[in-house]
């Protein structure tokens, strides 16, 4: 299947509008492990309707436009598609419930050469309809194995921060639970690779794996907990690249290094397997 890079770059994607409730916000927080300590008032404000706050990473699952991924005219081979990276910039806190409108665009299609991969980058702005306010910009990229060679521009050099050669300034261990993928899939991604052992094995995994978006959100929880004082409104930016799968039950250790201007380089590691699962991380707070 040939990637139609010219069509992708000229796509006019429709706006997506979504109503979401306090129950949706609470379930999302629970699905990423917030509320593990139900007596912690800092966690409780994300899972209890009294003075409820929406956890910022929920922006990744609200008002999503995905039809373009499955449109055969665009030429994305879904059997070769990997989620490469995710990013989030917060402009205003999300409401705990309401109506959001999403404006999405394909921002770049990069070519790694014949026989190699292609990278499709996208971003979307998320607006609170009731307040007529831009709340968040969500970014991401797909890597398409073997779909390069169409003559497009090569990907630019990475602008991700380099992890300093010293001990981290902050570190946070958070558990994932055996049922984590069963819960998280109810948010938006019902791919059976996250629940069916036979399908996971056929794809080359020893067992069902955790959603990358859930791993990302758990690392974001570590940042909000460790360096934002559990104040969601302080989160300014959170970007990361996926580097290895996570399995439910893994303990995730996120290490942060201060690099100036309230910015932090970070990595996230599956502790028991001693494997980096997120790298090229950049986090920032207000």
Secondary structure, 3 states (H helix, E strand, C coil): CCCCHHHHHHCCCCCEEEEECHHHHHHHHHHCCCCCCCCCHHHHCCCCCCCCCCCHHHHHCCCCCCHHHHCHHHCCCHHHEEEEEEEEEECCCCCCCEEEEEEEEEEEEEECCCCCCEEEEEEEEEEECCCCEEEEEEEEEEEECCCCCCCCCCCCCCCCCCCCCCCCCEEEEEECCCCHHHHHCCCCCCCHHHCCHHHHHHCCCCCCCCCHHHHHHHHHHHHHHHHCCCCHHHEEEEEEEECCCCCCCCEEEEEEEEEECCEEEEEEEECCCCEEEEEEEEEEEC
